[in-house]
Each structure stands twice: as C-alpha cells, then as structure tokens.
Amino acid sequence: MTNIIHSIVLGIIQGLTEFLPISSSGHLVLYQRIFGLSEEALAFIIMMHVATLVSVIAVFWKEIWYMISHPFSKITILVITATIPVAIIGFIFRDFFEYIFSSGNYLGVAFIFTGILLFVADQPHKQTNYGKDLNSMSYADAILMGLAQSAAIIPALSRSGFIIATGLFRGLEKKAAIKFAFLMSIPAIIGPAIFDAHDLTFQAFQNIGVLSLALGMTAAAITGYISIRFMLSFFSRASLRVFSYYVFGLGSLILVDQFLFKIVF
C-alpha cells in the first residue's frame, strides 16, 4: 500500500471515525473491500490507531498526567477496571476477531445494530445535566462499559458508541460518558500496538513506505483531534441520533449490496 492518496484518505477515515460513534474499524474494512487493498494494509490500520492516540493525549493531557501521578486515584482505577474485560476477551478470541475483521461478512448487520443502540440510548428529552459525573461512577459502571468495548472489537460495532450508550443506560451524563470513552481508548490502543509492535513496525516501513506512513499518521492525528473536540463541544449537548441514522443507512446499503448486487461483497 504505497499509494500516498490511499494513505492520507485512510488516515482521515481513521481519525474521524475512531472518536465519532460510527466505528473506525467498520469503515476501514469497508474501504479495504471497495479498493481491494492487500493484507499489508492491516499493519497500516494499527499504526493509524497509534496516531489517533496522539489526539487523545493532546486533548486530555491534564487528565492523563493526573492518572499517571495518582495511580491509585478513582479515575485511574476505573479506567484500568474498564480495560480488563477487553484485554481478556481480546486475547482469548484473538483469532476469531481477526477472521471477522478480514472477512467483513457482518459489516451491514453490525452497522445497523450500532445505529439501533445509539437511537435507543440517547433520548432527546432526557436532561443530561442530572446524570452522574465521572466522580460518581461506580466500578460496576466501568466493568459494563469495558464489556461494551469488548463487544465492539467486531468491525462496525462502534467502540465509542457502545461505551457511550452503556454509560447513558447507567445514568451517566453524556459528556462524562463521552470523556470516559476517550480515556478508555488509551489502553485499548496501546495494548494491541505493543503486542504486535515488532511485526507491525517492520511491515509498515517495508510495505507502506516512510512518506505514506508519515502522511497517513499525520492525517489521522489531526482529524482525530478535531473529532474529539467536536464530540466534546457539540454532541455532549446535542443528540447522538444523527449518527444512528448514518450507520443505519450505511448498514442497509451494505446488506443490499451483499444480497442483491454483490459489487463490493
């Protein structure tokens, strides 16, 4: 995957969709299928996730520093608690998730399920300012949000969407649920990157090229920063249902193609 245009576009897709509740993995798999990208693109995708980690650090550096300097604080333990389910499930079912990722057979259904969940979770009439903040979160909240993140390993099941929806179901303020979803992304991104660091780095530099990789990661970091700010400033007050309409429509188009036209699937 040496094409610079593909690299930049893939980076933009990753940056935007990683933090909007529309599934970055689902969009990346879809892009891969449409343009027939080879398996070496998988290394690029993981590197793009690492690039979006820069976005999280840029926005939440104060919170991150607090957690590092206060390792036994409640927020630190909550994030660690929420990470345990995805670490266990991701390790046990690693091969299964790799198959699902490479096949893309369930993208349409998964996108539709994400849309339904977002639609049901975000009630426009609900007063978000009466919900729990991060200081009021329980460890049960963290575990359930961690389980939601684990389910969203499957492409097109939105990681941030599932976490935010679970937080809303548990009575969190929307802004608190969004913020915690972003903080949870830190270990979720670092873990796989460290686990496959040697192979990924070798594949990325050998097959993709330094320039393409640098431009793609830069695009992912910049657009990731923009999408985080957008979610925190706008959708912490507005309804998330606009995203449910989008992923529901996208999933429906994929199913139509899959069963009738077979152009992409």
C-alpha positions, 0 to 999 in steps of 0.5 A: 500500500504505497499509494500516498492518496490511499494513505492520507484518505485512510488516515482521515477515515481513521481519525474521524471515525475512531472518536465519532460513534460510527466505528473506525474499524467498520469503515476501514474494512469497508474501504479495504473491500471497495479498493481491494487493498492487500493484507499489508494494509492491516499493519497500516490500520494499527499504526493509524490507531497509534496516531489517533492516540496522539489526539487523545493525549493532546486533548486530555493531557491534564487528565492523563498526567493526573492518572499517571501521578495518582495511580491509585486515584478513582479515575485511574482505577476505573479506567484500568477496571474498564480495560480488563474485560477487553484485554481478556476477551481480546486475547482469548478470541484473538483469532476469531476477531481477526477472521471477522475483521478480514472477512467483513461478512457482518459489516451491514448487520453490525452497522445497523445494530450500532445505529439501533443502540445509539437511537435507543440510548440517547433520548432527546428529552432526557436532561443530561445535566442530572446524570452522574459525573465521572466522580460518581461512577461506580466500578460496576459502571466501568466493568459494563462499559469495558464489556461494551468495548469488548463487544465492539472489537467486531468491525462496525460495532462502534467502540465509542458508541457502545461505551457511550450508550452503556454509560447513558443506560447507567445514568451517566451524563453524556459528556462524562460518558463521552470523556470516559470513552476517550480515556478508555481508548488509551489502553485499548490502543496501546495494548494491541500496538505493543503486542504486535509492535515488532511485526507491525513496525517492520511491515509498515516501513517495508510495505507502506513506505516512510512518506505514506506512513508519515502522511497517513499518521499525520492525517489521522492525528489531526482529524482525530483531534478535531473529532474529539473536540467536536464530540466534546463541544457539540454532541455532549449537548446535542443528540447522538441520533444523527449518527444512528441514522448514518450507520443505519443507512450505511448498514442497509446499503451494505446488506443490499449490496451483499444480497442483491448486487454483490459489487463490493461483497 
